[in-house]
Amino acid sequence: MKENLLFYVVDPQDHLVCLRDVFKKKLPVSRALLARLKVQDKIRVNGQCVHTNYRLQPGDLVTVDLNLNETNKIAPQDIPIDIIYQDDDIMVINKPAGMAVHPIKGKLEGTLANAVTHYWSQRGESRLFRPVNRLDKDTSGLVLVAKSQYAHQAMFKQQKQGQVRRRYLAAVEGIVQEDQGCIDLPIGYSAPGSPVFRQVDVNGKAAITHFTVIKRYQDHSLISLSLETGRTHQIRIHMSHLGHPVCGDLIYGHPSPLIARQALHAGWTSFLQPRTLTPMQFEVPLPADMQSLL
């Protein structure tokens, strides 16, 4: 991944094939990204800028520079971030509870996006903030951030194919009787025009959550959860619907004297490195407030 380039040495079978057709077959680049690469002269054959109607010869070296000139409109802020891993394509960050992933109208500061933008600016890097997954503000754990449009589209494709996997730990109210189970209940908006709150709704979108009980306490259960779908608030809605809301969930459950936020932590993830397709896996322990809760 030297200098953040894609490489392709032309096969004999691609003799006189147009470069644009090679992109379709051999280089996983979306149409939108290809258009931006063309405009910024980021495509070369044997070191020379070419148009995509260029006809290739066997042995030609196609290089694609993924470092696009991009303007990030998010304000950089010097906020500490816990980077678990990064390479030319992806960052894995352990987000604390209380930090939103992305600015929203009226709340433009203090987010993971502001922190990551500052981190890049200190290194002279101009990138757009492209989260692969999002967590609720008061959910802690692993967030994946793509460092280029190419990496983001590759990770989006993996998500659609179920290759990006995540596991959560949650402390929920009450004793969950089943050792494990699958919650297959659609989720929709709780009221017409409501931008935030959702509920189980037969007319909503499909939502599937798998759970396994890790430990039962006197009045609570610690469970591990994985998702087949990624609906907003999915775990919190499903567990509340079963009568076991996440401990401390102020929207779908009840306040708790034991913890000041919902006791939900995205502690494990696996995916394929966007360019090399090397399997990757990361895990972070429970934060201090959840350890204290247990």
C-alpha positions as CSV (number, residue, x, y, z in Angstrom):
1,M,0.0,0.0,0.0
2,K,3.0,2.3,-0.6
3,E,2.0,5.9,-1.2
4,N,-1.7,4.8,-1.1
5,L,-1.8,3.5,-4.7
6,L,-3.7,0.8,-6.5
7,F,-1.6,-1.2,-9.0
8,Y,-2.6,-3.4,-11.9
9,V,-0.2,-5.1,-14.4
10,V,-2.1,-5.7,-17.6
11,D,-2.7,-9.4,-18.5
12,P,-2.3,-10.7,-22.0
13,Q,-6.0,-11.3,-22.1
14,D,-6.5,-7.5,-21.8
15,H,-4.6,-6.7,-25.0
16,L,-6.1,-3.5,-26.5
17,V,-8.9,-3.4,-23.9
18,C,-10.0,0.1,-22.9
19,L,-8.8,1.2,-19.5
20,R,-12.4,2.0,-18.4
21,D,-13.3,-1.7,-19.0
22,V,-10.3,-2.8,-16.8
23,F,-11.7,-0.6,-14.0
24,K,-15.0,-2.4,-14.2
25,K,-13.4,-5.9,-14.1
26,K,-10.1,-5.6,-12.2
27,L,-10.0,-2.5,-10.1
28,P,-12.9,-2.1,-7.6
29,V,-13.7,1.6,-8.1
30,S,-17.2,3.1,-8.2
31,R,-18.3,5.3,-11.1
32,A,-18.4,8.3,-8.8
33,L,-14.9,7.7,-7.6
34,L,-13.6,7.0,-11.1
35,A,-15.0,10.4,-12.2
36,R,-13.2,12.2,-9.5
37,L,-9.9,10.3,-10.2
38,K,-10.2,11.4,-13.9
39,V,-10.8,15.0,-13.0
40,Q,-7.8,15.2,-10.7
41,D,-5.5,13.2,-13.1
42,K,-4.9,10.4,-10.6
43,I,-4.9,7.6,-13.2
44,R,-1.6,6.7,-14.9
45,V,-0.3,4.0,-17.3
46,N,3.5,3.5,-17.2
47,G,3.8,6.8,-15.3
48,Q,1.8,8.9,-17.8
49,C,-1.6,10.4,-17.3
50,V,-4.1,8.8,-19.6
51,H,-7.8,9.0,-20.5
52,T,-10.0,6.0,-19.7
53,N,-10.4,5.3,-23.4
54,Y,-6.7,4.4,-23.6
55,R,-6.2,0.9,-25.0
56,L,-3.9,-1.2,-22.9
57,Q,-1.0,-3.4,-23.9
58,P,0.1,-6.5,-22.0
59,G,2.6,-5.6,-19.3
60,D,1.4,-2.0,-18.9
61,L,1.4,-0.8,-15.3
62,V,-1.8,0.9,-14.3
63,T,-1.5,3.1,-11.1
64,V,-4.3,4.9,-9.3
65,D,-3.5,7.5,-6.7
66,L,-6.2,7.4,-4.1
67,N,-5.1,10.6,-2.4
68,L,-7.8,13.0,-3.7
69,N,-7.9,16.7,-3.0
70,E,-10.8,17.0,-0.5
71,T,-12.0,19.9,1.6
72,N,-13.3,18.9,5.0
73,K,-15.9,21.3,6.4
74,I,-15.8,19.8,9.9
75,A,-14.0,22.1,12.4
76,P,-10.9,20.4,13.9
77,Q,-10.8,20.1,17.7
78,D,-8.0,18.9,19.9
79,I,-9.8,16.1,21.6
80,P,-8.0,12.9,22.6
81,I,-8.9,9.8,20.6
82,D,-8.1,6.2,21.3
83,I,-6.8,4.8,17.9
84,I,-6.7,1.0,18.1
85,Y,-5.3,0.5,14.6
86,Q,-4.8,2.4,11.3
87,D,-3.3,1.9,7.9
88,D,-3.6,3.8,4.6
89,D,-7.3,2.8,4.3
90,I,-8.9,2.4,7.6
91,M,-8.9,3.6,11.3
92,V,-10.3,1.6,14.2
93,I,-11.2,3.9,17.1
94,N,-12.4,3.1,20.6
95,K,-15.1,5.8,21.1
96,P,-16.0,6.8,24.6
97,A,-19.5,7.1,25.9
98,G,-20.8,10.7,25.7
99,M,-19.2,11.5,22.4
100,A,-21.3,11.7,19.2
101,V,-19.8,10.3,16.1
102,H,-20.8,13.1,13.7
103,P,-21.9,16.7,14.1
104,I,-25.6,17.4,13.8
105,K,-27.5,20.7,13.4
106,G,-27.1,22.8,16.5
107,K,-24.3,20.5,17.8
108,L,-21.2,21.0,15.6
109,E,-18.4,20.4,18.2
110,G,-17.1,17.8,20.5
111,T,-17.7,14.8,18.2
112,L,-15.4,12.1,16.9
113,A,-15.5,13.8,13.6
114,N,-14.0,16.9,15.1
115,A,-11.3,14.9,16.9
116,V,-10.3,12.9,13.9
117,T,-10.2,16.0,11.6
118,H,-7.8,17.6,14.1
119,Y,-5.7,14.5,14.2
120,W,-5.4,14.5,10.4
121,S,-4.7,18.3,10.2
122,Q,-1.8,17.9,12.6
123,R,-0.3,15.5,10.1
124,G,-0.9,17.7,7.1
125,E,-3.6,15.3,5.8
126,S,-6.8,16.7,4.2
127,R,-9.5,14.0,4.3
128,L,-13.3,13.8,4.6
129,F,-14.6,12.1,7.7
130,R,-16.2,8.9,6.5
131,P,-17.4,6.6,9.3
132,V,-18.2,3.0,8.2
133,N,-20.4,2.5,11.2
134,R,-22.0,4.7,13.8
135,L,-22.7,4.3,17.5
136,D,-25.2,6.3,19.6
137,K,-23.6,9.1,21.6
138,D,-23.9,7.2,24.9
139,T,-22.8,3.8,23.5
140,S,-19.1,3.1,23.8
141,G,-16.8,1.0,21.6
142,L,-15.3,0.4,18.2
143,V,-16.0,2.8,15.2
144,L,-14.5,2.2,11.8
145,V,-13.4,5.2,9.8
146,A,-12.5,5.0,6.1
147,K,-9.6,7.3,5.1
148,S,-10.6,7.6,1.4
149,Q,-13.6,7.4,-0.8
150,Y,-12.2,4.1,-2.2
151,A,-11.9,2.5,1.3
152,H,-15.4,3.7,2.2
153,Q,-17.0,2.2,-0.9
154,A,-15.1,-1.1,-0.3
155,M,-16.2,-1.2,3.3
156,F,-19.8,-0.4,2.4
157,K,-19.8,-3.3,-0.1
158,Q,-18.5,-5.6,2.7
159,Q,-21.3,-4.4,5.0
160,K,-23.9,-5.2,2.4
161,Q,-22.4,-8.7,2.0
162,G,-22.3,-9.3,5.8
163,Q,-18.5,-9.3,6.0
164,V,-18.3,-6.5,8.6
165,R,-19.2,-8.2,11.8
166,R,-19.7,-6.6,15.3
167,R,-20.5,-7.8,18.7
168,Y,-21.9,-5.8,21.6
169,L,-22.0,-6.4,25.4
170,A,-25.0,-5.0,27.3
171,A,-26.3,-5.1,30.8
172,V,-30.0,-5.4,30.7
173,E,-32.8,-5.2,33.3
174,G,-34.2,-8.5,34.7
175,I,-33.2,-12.1,34.2
176,V,-33.2,-13.2,30.6
177,Q,-34.4,-16.8,30.8
178,E,-33.2,-18.1,27.4
179,D,-29.5,-18.8,27.1
180,Q,-29.6,-17.6,23.6
181,G,-32.1,-16.4,21.0
182,C,-32.9,-14.5,17.8
183,I,-35.1,-11.4,17.8
184,D,-36.7,-10.9,14.4
185,L,-38.9,-7.9,14.8
186,P,-39.2,-5.0,12.2
187,I,-38.5,-1.4,13.4
188,G,-40.2,1.8,12.3
189,Y,-40.7,5.3,13.6
190,S,-42.6,5.7,16.8
191,A,-44.7,8.6,15.4
192,P,-45.1,10.1,12.0
193,G,-42.3,12.6,11.3
194,S,-40.4,11.6,14.4
195,P,-36.7,12.0,13.5
196,V,-35.3,10.0,16.4
197,F,-37.5,7.6,18.4
198,R,-38.4,4.3,16.9
199,Q,-40.3,1.2,17.9
200,V,-41.2,-2.4,16.9
201,D,-43.6,-1.9,14.0
202,V,-45.0,-4.6,11.7
203,N,-44.8,-2.0,8.8
204,G,-41.2,-1.1,9.6
205,K,-37.9,-2.3,8.2
206,A,-36.6,-5.8,8.9
207,A,-34.4,-6.0,12.0
208,I,-32.6,-9.1,13.3
209,T,-30.7,-9.3,16.6
210,H,-28.9,-12.4,18.0
211,F,-28.2,-12.6,21.7
212,T,-26.4,-14.9,24.2
213,V,-26.5,-14.7,28.0
214,I,-23.0,-14.3,29.5
215,K,-24.0,-14.0,33.1
216,R,-27.1,-13.6,35.3
217,Y,-27.1,-11.3,38.3
218,Q,-29.7,-10.8,41.0
219,D,-31.8,-8.3,39.0
220,H,-29.8,-8.0,35.7
221,S,-28.3,-10.0,32.9
222,L,-25.1,-9.5,30.9
223,I,-25.6,-10.4,27.3
224,S,-23.6,-10.5,24.1
225,L,-25.4,-9.4,20.9
226,S,-24.7,-9.4,17.2
227,L,-26.7,-7.8,14.4
228,E,-27.8,-9.0,11.0
229,T,-29.2,-5.6,10.3
230,G,-28.1,-2.1,11.5
231,R,-31.3,-0.2,12.3
232,T,-31.1,2.9,14.5
233,H,-31.3,2.0,18.2
234,Q,-31.9,-1.7,17.2
235,I,-30.5,-3.4,20.2
236,R,-32.1,-0.9,22.6
237,I,-35.5,-1.3,21.0
238,H,-35.4,-5.1,20.7
239,M,-34.4,-5.6,24.3
240,S,-36.9,-3.1,25.6
241,H,-39.6,-4.9,23.6
242,L,-38.7,-8.2,25.2
243,G,-39.1,-6.5,28.7
244,H,-35.3,-6.3,29.3
245,P,-34.3,-2.7,28.4
246,V,-30.6,-1.9,28.5
247,C,-29.7,-0.7,31.9
248,G,-29.7,3.1,32.1
249,D,-31.5,3.6,28.7
250,L,-33.4,6.9,29.2
251,I,-35.4,6.5,25.9
252,Y,-36.4,2.9,25.8
253,G,-35.9,2.0,29.5
254,H,-35.4,3.7,32.8
255,P,-32.8,5.8,34.6
256,S,-30.4,3.7,36.7
257,P,-28.5,4.6,39.9
258,L,-25.8,2.2,38.8
259,I,-24.7,3.9,35.5
260,A,-25.2,7.3,33.9
261,R,-25.8,6.1,30.3
262,Q,-27.1,3.0,28.5
263,A,-24.9,0.1,29.4
264,L,-24.0,-0.9,25.8
265,H,-20.5,-1.4,24.5
266,A,-19.5,-2.3,20.9
267,G,-16.4,-4.3,22.0
268,W,-15.5,-6.6,19.0
269,T,-15.4,-6.3,15.2
270,S,-14.0,-8.1,12.2
271,F,-13.7,-7.2,8.5
272,L,-11.4,-7.5,5.5
273,Q,-8.7,-4.9,4.9
274,P,-10.3,-2.9,2.0
275,R,-7.4,-3.3,-0.4
276,T,-5.5,-6.5,0.5
277,L,-8.6,-8.4,1.8
278,T,-6.6,-9.6,4.8
279,P,-8.9,-10.7,7.6
280,M,-8.8,-8.3,10.6
281,Q,-10.2,-8.5,14.1
282,F,-10.2,-6.1,17.0
283,E,-11.5,-6.2,20.6
284,V,-11.5,-3.7,23.4
285,P,-12.5,-4.3,27.0
286,L,-15.5,-2.8,28.8
287,P,-15.0,0.8,29.9
288,A,-14.7,1.6,33.5
289,D,-18.3,2.6,34.1
290,M,-19.6,-0.7,32.8
291,Q,-17.0,-2.7,34.8
292,S,-18.1,-0.8,37.9
293,L,-21.7,-1.5,37.1
294,L,-21.0,-5.3,36.9
